[in-house]
């Protein structure tokens, strides 16, 4: 396994996908990432984000996905942002900005001035999402330019904190099954001569978390996705591009290799809040304790994790350029894991989270690499 795959926030990153799609639809450029992607012009586009469909996993398990496998030779191998987790990646995808700019810098992060963590996925008791992430999304920009924007996902996404922070703009259509979402996408793209349709599917990530990304259950779910994507590509109007991407990959992290901070007083010392997630911790330390925490964690974990102070992680460019108001949301100590190691905290984590096998969030290629698979409009005739 390679050591580390630094995230990119240019034409080789997830941040460039929606700006490139918008440009292909004739939408003027905004404040998003520069993009070297040359997507053919189209009048309409459907962008599908499959949660957890890492590039390396797709190649490894491509026997389950003959349609998507056929698109791999011309695919872009992109990097998701850091951490490689859904909340962060959704904002990177939706705004075209790096995490240090859009501010969704992890699964659980400190709310500055409130001495508490915010779960940016559930957004429970969270701040106003438009104040937490005020930058314009690509969907908002496309809608303002006259493109009919439709977002499709589960009903509880509509108006949620993460949705409003990361992928707001246009209209929302709720649909439950993958086939229903494909039908909704087809209806939306057929209803307008200039359309951008976004379809989200999260079951692959859920299966990977519970059963592992090497499981037969993961392969079965990939087969279902492959069939649905083949039907979508075959059914859209001939001036419509279809693109498939993802927010992160995944690794299986055996429970026997994990450390539990609830049973490790030495590692837990000096830490006020344990943020981030098991593959990519963000440690918020007691006043004056950060240097000791770094020393202890490096002494114990140098072969299992990268242990960096906040300023070091920022200097490495992991979050991209970091705005001043975003900086205190990042942990005093940032700890992405090597290989398939993980650190959990049974004092605060729900048992269901502790039981998960497939995890993500770190900087390994398996977690950071995501595909951009393309069916250009001219090939849909």
Secondary structure, DSSP 8 states (H G I E B T S, - for coil): --S------STTBTTHHHHHHHHHTT----SS----------SEEEEEEETT-BHHHHHHTGGG-HHHHHHGGG-EEEE--SS-SHHHHHHHHHHS--HHHH----SEEEETTTTEEEETTT-TT---HHHHS-S--HHHHHHHTT-EEEEEE-GGGTT-HHHHHHS--SEEEE--SHHHHHHHHHHHHHT-SSEEEEEEE-HHHHHHHHH-TTSHHHHHHHHHHHHHHHHHHHHS-TTEEEEEE-S---EE--GGG-EEGGG-HHHHTTEEEEEEETTEEEEEE-TT-HHHHHHHHHHHHTTTEEEEEHHHHHHTTTT-S--HHHHTTS-SEEEEE-TT--EE-TTTS-HHHHT--EE--SSSHHHHEEEEEEE-GGG--
